[in-house]
Amino acid sequence: MASIESYLQETPEKMLTIIEEADKLFAKVKQAAIERIVITGSGTSYHSGEQMAKQMQHLLQFEVLALYPFEITRETFLKDNDKTLVVGISQGGSSYSTYNAMELAKSCGCMTASMAGSENAYIDEVADYVLTVYCGEETAGAKTKGFYCTKLNLLLLALNIGKAQGQISDETYKKEITAAKEAADHFKTVYDASEKWIDAHKETLTSAEEIRITGPASLYGDILESALKLLETMRCPVTGYEFEEFIHGIYNAINEKSTVFILDDGNEPRTNKMKEVLSAWSDSIFLITNYESEQADLVLPTGDDPEGWHFNFIIPLQLICAKIPTLRGVDPSTPKDPNFHMKLGSKKMNQ
């Protein structure tokens, strides 16, 4: 089984491949009369949709929602649904909950599209449009490159639909593609800076007992995904909250045993003050930015275009998932119970 690190290192090349294949992949779906998009999936798949929905909505100027499969009911589709596209995401392609949500949407008159990490996936069976995420195999239990590649696939879906509908200009299309390519180009630099920082703080990170993550709404999907990955691999309590939500009560749980990661891409002016306040309660408060700050513990060398920053911000936290658990006696690439989904009947096949 390949390691999380090896999959992370593959990511920028896979991103560029996905961009190159986009014209062919979205050739049919971009011709459909689409006026609403609902993205659904669990875990990492949901987080990719949550991170991209607002950017897609801004580009398309119509409603784009991210919902967990359990949130999708017939009441989700009360109006005319023939112009609603439901995008089901499943990294392994075998999620029963995603399949069932897509099937329900189809019975309500919606169009459906699948985004799986491999071809001939189970969820493809109920899809009108098969939009495979060409990230390649990822056998590690904690998925990483699939998250970046799914976010990119969703962006490209919006760009192709918007361009076909005349909502997105050639200039905007090129600008968004350039931002994504720039993020791929900066991936290795951010990776190396993150690796150096993690190595310098490995003793503190290895001893973490509970972890909290917070940051601005612009990184909310990344915050949720960071929490999930750390939970999967560090195997200790981890939660992630948008900055304003963290302020509304969560801070009460911070104590000397807490490790807190504060992310900021420049959208939250109170991060320095947050670090100052929390540092009175714990020695493990880490501020991660992509701009110089006296309070910042790690400054990520991202590109200059904000549209692509979310492709870089989660790298240090995913790299912690790859490097630190082994120091805690945990193999981060192997689930605690490889047969868990088979026992629970949550996937068509155990992947």
C-alpha positions in Angstrom: 0.0 0.0 0.0 1.3 3.4 -0.9 1.8 6.0 1.8 -0.2 9.2 2.4 3.0 11.1 1.6 3.4 9.5 -1.8 -0.1 10.3 -2.7 0.3 13.9 -1.6 3.4 14.2 -3.8 1.5 13.0 -6.8 -1.2 15.6 -6.4 0.2 18.6 -8.5 0.8 16.3 -11.5 -2.7 14.9 -11.2 -4.2 18.4 -11.0 -2.6 19.4 -14.2 -3.8 16.2 -15.9 -7.4 16.9 -14.8 -7.2 20.4 -16.2 -5.9 19.0 -19.5 -8.8 16.4 -19.7 -11.6 18.9 -18.8 -12.8 19.8 -22.2 -13.5 16.2 -23.1 -14.9 15.2 -19.6 -17.4 18.0 -19.4 -18.4 18.1 -23.1 -21.9 16.7 -22.6 -22.9 18.0 -19.2 -22.1 21.6 -20.1 -24.7 21.5 -22.8 -27.5 20.6 -20.4 -30.0 23.3 -19.2 -28.8 23.6 -15.6 -30.0 26.3 -13.2 -29.2 24.7 -9.8 -26.6 22.3 -8.5 -26.7 20.1 -5.4 -23.5 18.4 -4.4 -23.6 15.4 -2.1 -21.2 12.9 -0.5 -19.9 11.9 2.8 -16.7 12.8 4.7 -14.0 14.0 2.3 -16.4 14.0 -0.6 -18.8 16.3 1.3 -16.0 18.6 2.4 -14.8 19.1 -1.2 -18.4 20.2 -2.1 -18.6 22.5 1.0 -15.3 24.1 0.1 -16.3 24.7 -3.6 -20.0 25.5 -3.4 -19.7 29.3 -2.8 -17.0 29.7 -5.5 -19.1 27.8 -8.0 -22.2 29.8 -7.1 -20.3 33.0 -7.5 -19.1 31.9 -11.0 -22.5 30.6 -12.1 -24.8 33.1 -10.5 -27.3 30.4 -9.5 -27.8 28.2 -6.4 -25.1 25.7 -5.6 -25.5 23.7 -2.4 -23.5 21.0 -0.6 -25.5 18.5 1.4 -24.8 15.3 3.1 -26.7 12.3 1.6 -28.8 12.0 4.8 -29.9 15.7 4.3 -31.4 14.9 0.8 -35.0 14.1 0.9 -38.0 14.6 -1.4 -38.4 18.0 0.3 -35.0 19.0 -1.2 -36.7 19.0 -4.6 -40.1 20.6 -4.1 -40.1 22.8 -7.2 -39.5 21.9 -10.9 -36.4 19.8 -10.9 -35.6 19.2 -14.6 -32.9 21.9 -14.4 -31.4 20.7 -11.2 -28.1 18.7 -11.4 -27.3 16.5 -8.4 -23.6 15.7 -8.3 -22.8 12.6 -6.2 -19.2 12.3 -5.0 -17.6 9.1 -3.7 -13.8 8.7 -3.7 -14.0 4.9 -4.0 -17.3 5.1 -6.0 -19.0 2.5 -3.8 -21.0 4.6 -1.2 -24.5 3.3 -0.8 -25.7 6.6 0.8 -24.4 8.7 -2.1 -26.0 6.2 -4.6 -29.3 6.3 -2.8 -29.3 10.2 -2.7 -28.7 10.3 -6.4 -31.4 7.7 -7.1 -33.9 9.7 -5.0 -32.9 12.9 -6.9 -33.5 11.1 -10.2 -36.9 9.9 -9.1 -37.7 13.6 -8.4 -36.9 14.6 -12.0 -33.3 15.8 -11.4 -30.3 15.2 -13.6 -27.5 13.3 -11.9 -23.7 13.3 -12.3 -21.2 11.1 -10.6 -17.7 12.0 -9.5 -15.7 8.9 -8.4 -12.0 8.5 -8.1 -12.0 5.6 -10.6 -13.9 4.5 -13.7 -16.8 2.0 -13.7 -17.8 3.0 -10.2 -21.0 1.9 -8.5 -22.4 5.5 -8.4 -21.9 5.7 -12.2 -24.8 3.4 -12.6 -27.3 6.0 -11.5 -25.6 9.0 -13.3 -26.7 10.7 -16.4 -23.2 12.2 -16.6 -20.1 10.3 -15.5 -17.5 12.9 -14.5 -14.7 10.7 -13.2 -12.0 12.4 -11.0 -8.9 11.3 -12.7 -6.6 11.3 -9.6 -5.6 7.7 -9.9 -5.8 5.0 -7.3 -5.6 5.9 -3.6 -5.5 2.8 -1.4 -4.6 4.6 1.8 -7.6 4.7 4.2 -7.1 8.5 4.8 -7.6 10.1 1.3 -5.6 13.2 0.5 -5.0 13.7 -3.2 -8.6 12.9 -4.0 -9.7 15.9 -2.0 -7.7 18.3 -4.1 -8.6 16.7 -7.3 -12.3 16.6 -6.5 -12.3 20.3 -5.6 -10.6 20.9 -9.0 -13.1 18.7 -10.8 -16.0 20.7 -9.2 -14.4 24.0 -10.2 -13.9 22.8 -13.8 -17.5 21.7 -13.9 -18.7 25.2 -13.0 -16.3 26.8 -15.4 -17.5 24.7 -18.3 -21.2 25.1 -17.6 -20.8 28.8 -17.0 -18.8 29.3 -20.2 -21.3 27.3 -22.3 -24.2 29.3 -20.8 -22.4 32.6 -21.5 -22.2 33.4 -17.8 -18.4 33.1 -17.6 -16.2 35.0 -20.0 -13.0 33.6 -21.7 -11.0 36.0 -19.5 -12.6 34.7 -16.2 -12.2 31.1 -17.4 -8.5 31.6 -18.1 -8.0 33.4 -14.8 -9.5 30.5 -12.8 -7.5 27.9 -14.7 -4.3 30.0 -14.1 -5.0 30.2 -10.4 -5.4 26.4 -10.2 -2.2 25.8 -12.1 -0.4 28.3 -9.9 -1.6 26.4 -6.9 -0.3 23.1 -8.4 3.0 24.8 -9.2 3.3 26.0 -5.5 2.3 22.7 -4.1 5.9 21.3 -3.7 7.2 24.6 -2.1 4.3 24.6 0.4 4.9 20.9 1.0 8.6 21.4 1.7 8.0 24.4 4.1 5.4 22.3 5.9 7.6 19.3 6.2 10.4 21.4 7.7 8.0 23.0 10.3 6.6 19.6 11.2 10.0 18.1 11.8 10.9 21.0 14.1 7.7 20.5 16.1 7.3 16.8 16.0 7.7 16.2 19.7 4.9 18.7 20.5 2.7 17.3 17.8 3.3 13.7 18.8 2.1 14.4 22.3 -1.2 16.0 21.2 -4.2 14.8 23.2 -7.0 16.8 21.7 -6.9 19.0 18.6 -9.1 22.0 17.5 -9.0 23.7 14.1 -10.5 27.1 13.2 -10.3 29.6 10.5 -12.4 31.9 8.2 -15.4 30.8 6.2 -13.3 30.9 3.0 -11.5 27.8 4.2 -14.4 26.1 5.9 -14.3 22.9 3.8 -10.6 22.7 4.3 -11.1 23.1 8.1 -13.6 20.2 8.2 -11.4 18.0 6.0 -8.3 18.8 8.2 -10.3 17.7 11.3 -11.4 14.5 9.6 -7.9 13.6 8.5 -6.3 14.3 11.8 -9.1 12.3 13.6 -8.6 9.4 11.2 -4.8 9.3 11.7 -4.0 10.8 15.0 -6.9 8.9 16.7 -7.6 11.4 19.3 -10.5 13.9 19.7 -10.4 16.5 16.9 -13.0 19.1 15.9 -13.0 21.9 13.3 -15.0 25.1 13.4 -15.4 28.3 11.3 -13.9 31.3 13.3 -17.2 32.9 14.3 -18.6 29.5 15.4 -15.4 28.9 17.5 -16.0 32.1 19.3 -19.5 31.1 20.2 -18.7 28.7 22.9 -16.0 26.4 21.6 -13.2 28.4 23.2 -14.4 27.3 26.6 -13.0 23.8 26.1 -9.4 25.0 25.5 -7.0 24.2 28.2 -3.3 23.2 28.8 -3.9 19.8 27.0 -5.3 21.5 23.8 -3.6 21.8 20.5 -5.2 24.4 18.3 -4.5 25.2 14.6 -5.7 28.6 13.5 -5.7 29.0 9.7 -5.9 32.4 8.0 -5.7 33.4 4.4 -6.1 37.1 5.3 -9.9 37.0 5.6 -10.0 37.0 9.4 -8.5 40.1 11.1 -8.9 38.7 14.6 -6.5 35.7 14.3 -3.6 37.4 16.0 -5.7 38.3 18.9 -7.2 34.8 19.0 -3.7 33.3 19.2 -2.7 35.8 21.9 -5.8 34.9 24.1 -5.6 31.1 23.6 -1.8 31.1 24.2 -2.5 32.1 27.8 -4.3 28.7 28.2 -2.1 26.4 26.1 1.5 26.3 24.8 0.3 24.5 21.6 -1.5 27.3 19.7 -0.3 27.4 16.1 -1.2 30.1 13.6 -0.8 29.1 9.9 -1.0 31.9 7.4 0.2 32.8 3.9 1.2 36.3 4.8 3.9 37.6 7.2 2.7 38.1 10.7 4.5 38.4 14.0 2.2 35.8 15.5 2.4 33.3 12.6 4.1 30.0 13.4 4.1 28.8 9.8 3.8 31.1 6.7 2.9 29.1 3.6 4.5 30.2 0.3 1.3 30.1 -1.7 0.9 32.0 -5.0 -0.6 35.4 -5.3 -4.1 34.5 -6.6 -6.7 34.0 -3.7 -8.9 31.8 -6.0 -6.4 29.0 -5.7 -5.2 29.3 -2.1 -7.5 26.5 -0.8 -5.5 24.1 -2.9 -2.4 24.8 -0.7 -3.7 25.6 2.8 -4.5 22.1 3.9 -1.1 20.7 3.0 0.6 21.1 6.4 -2.3 19.5 8.2 -2.4 16.5 5.8 1.4 16.2 6.1 1.0 16.0 9.9 -1.4 13.1 9.3 1.3 11.3 7.2 4.3 11.9 9.5 3.2 12.1 13.2 0.9 9.1 13.7 3.8 6.7 13.1 5.6 8.3 16.1 2.4 7.5 18.1 2.5 3.8 17.0 -0.2 4.2 14.4 0.0 3.3 10.7 -1.9 6.4 9.2 -2.5 4.7 5.8 -4.4 1.7 7.3 -7.9 2.1 8.8 -8.3 0.8 12.4 -10.6 -1.9 11.0 -10.2 -2.6 7.2 -13.4 -4.5 7.2 -15.5 -1.8 8.9 -17.6 -0.8 5.8 -18.2 -4.4 5.0 -19.5 -5.1 8.6 -21.7 -2.0 8.5 -22.9 -2.5 4.9 -22.1 1.1 4.0 -20.3 0.4 0.7 -21.0 -2.0 -2.2 -17.5 -3.3 -1.9 -14.8 -3.0 0.8 -12.3 -0.5 -0.6 
